[in-house]
Amino acid sequence: MLNILSYEFMQNAILAGIMASIVCGLIGPFIVSKKMVFISGGLSHTAFGGLGIAYWLGINPLYGATVFVLLAAALLGFLKEDRTDKNDLFIGVLWATGVAIGIVFIHITPGYAPDLMTFLFGNILTVPRSDIFVSFILVMIVTLSVLIFFKGFVAIALDEEYAKARKLPVRALNIGLLLLTALSIVTLIQVVGIILVIALLTIPVAIASELSANFKQIMVISILLGILICLAGLFVSYFIEFPSGASIVLVGGALLGIVKGSKKLLEIRN
């Protein structure tokens, strides 16, 4: 068991899982509270456009994804409408356009086409050390931003109208939260892939919400649960040779089912 920890790819995978869990725990509660799950899905798929352009330019795909998803988040923040149907329409357009751009640029890139499955469904066991460094920078930016603007983010997450009444910079805070969500998504793409990003952003929060109603406690519990889910899924993937991203999400889903089921049984008994 301990022998596998001596491999660099396993060390990288563990570090990637821990960093992904930190951003999930920090940003996930805000995403769930503000009902931004669909927005997160749109941004994660938009990142595929950046990946494709980066491959075409011959640079690290993570750089392309970061720039592309940040631009999409900023655009979404500035063009955000009060009407939900308009927001959904724009997010849907971003979602489809991002994926289409990525496919086109990967298609026109000379030579061997990259394995799309790695980006779509994740492969934590193949994360290189260079990407670990990039992820660490992203995690530090997200962590420091949440610590500095925590009260403002909580205010807009729980009651945006009240935040406006208190003269808080609601628009700027919303854009900031979208940008942090974008950075979190880039970190998560390596672990669970574009398609499964939403699961890792929401499952730990869903479990934590069953265990506590305090916002800070939910964040801490979400981080710890994220680490548990990522590491458990990682070892399942390694020993049973299942796809890593799917294994992590399935472990999280099973844990959520156990917690909810146990809570229901306790309620019935009482």
Buried (B, 14 or more C-beta within 10 A) or exposed (E): EEEEEEEEBBBBBBBBBBBBBBBBBBBBBBBBBBEBBBBBBBBBBBBBBBBBBBBBEEEBBBBBBBBBBBBBBBBBBEEBEEEEEEBBEBBBEBBEBBBEBBBBBBEEBEEEEBEBEBBBBBBBBBBBEEBBEBBBEBBEBBBEBBEEBBEBBBBBBEEBEEBBEEEBBBEEBBBBBBBBBBBBBBBBBBBBBBBBBBBBBBBBBBBBBBBBEEBEEBBBBBBBBBBBBBBBBBBBBBEEEBBBBBBBBBBBBBBBEEBEEEEEEEEEEE
